[in-house]
C-alpha cells in the first residue's frame, strides 16, 4: 500500500499539471491561481519548478543591494506602517549627506554595486536635496546603480532624480484593489495616483519595482489574484513582496502578521509568471524567522538587500516590529549573508545586477 488514495493521486497530478502550465505559459486562469494559492500540498513541486526557472535564467546568482534607510520622517499616515506620521512613539532621524556617502563608501568596499536609498516621504528632502545627493553618488560611483524608494512624487520630480543619475525606483502598489487600498490608507492617498507614479517612472526610463504585503489586514485571495494581474499589466523589473508584520503603534496593532508559507508560495508563483524579474527575499520575510530568507531564495527569489544604514539608526527604521539585523555592522552583515546564501545553494555576485532581458518583452 502506498498510503495514497486514487483521489490524492489525481489531485496531485492536476496540481503538477497546473504548475507545468504556469511555467510554460506564465499565466493561469483566476480559478487555477486560486487553487495554487490555497493548496499547501503543492508547495514542494511549486518551489522546485520556481527554482528550476530561476536557475535557467539567473543560474545560482544572487544579487545584493545595499539598503540605506536615510530618513524615517514621513508625511503619510499608512495604517500598517510604523513610521507613519501620527506615530508619536517613533523616534525620528535623518542621515546627513556625509552619513549617506559614508554608507556608500563602506558598501562599495564590501562589493555592493547598487545603493538603495529608502525613506519616508520626508519634506526636508526637497527635490533639490535629493538631486544633489543622487548626483554626488553618481559622480563617485559611475559603475553603480542608484535606486530610490521615497514614495509618490510628481512626474517632474521623478524626471529630475533620473536626470541627476538615479536609474531604479521601488514603489510597491501595496494592493491592486481600490476598496482594499482605501482600507490600508487614509483618504488623501489613492491607488490611481500610485499607478500614475508607476506609469511616469516607466515612461521616464527607470527600472521599476512594485509589490505588495502578504496577509495585510482585510486582504482576500481574490485581492492577491488582482495583485498578480496588476503586475502582469505593469511588467515591472523588480517585484518585492513580504509578509505584513504587525506594529503595536499603528491602528492595525490588533491584526495578526501575514503567513510565511503563503509568502513563499507567492514568490514561487511570481518567479514562474515573471521569469526575468528581480525578486528579493525581503527583510520582512527574514523577520518571521532568520532562515526564511533562505527559504525565499529556494522558492525563486534572486536578490537580497542587506542594510548599510549606520547601526546607530537601524532600530529606528521600524516599519514593523522585531526587524532583523539591526545590531550588526555592514561588514558583519555581508559576511553572514554570504554564508547563508551559500548554505542555501546559491552564490552572491557583486555585479550591478540588472534584470536579464526577456525575449518576450514588448510582444
Ligand atoms: N515611503 C516609501 C518606502 C516605504 S517602506 C514608499 O512609500 O514607497 C517600504 C515598504 O515596506 C512599503 O512599501 C510596505 O510595503 C512595507 N511595509 C510598511 N509597513 C509594513 C509592515 N507593517 N509590515 C510589512 N511591510 C511593511
Boltz pocket constraint, residues with backbone or C-beta under 6 A from the ligand:
constraints:
  - pocket:
      binder: B
      contacts: [[A, 80], [A, 81], [A, 82], [A, 118], [A, 119], [A, 120], [A, 121], [A, 149], [A, 150], [A, 151], [A, 152], [A, 170], [A, 171], [A, 172], [A, 174], [A, 212], [A, 213], [A, 242], [A, 243], [A, 244], [A, 245], [A, 246], [A, 247], [A, 284], [A, 319], [A, 320]]
      max_distance: 6.0
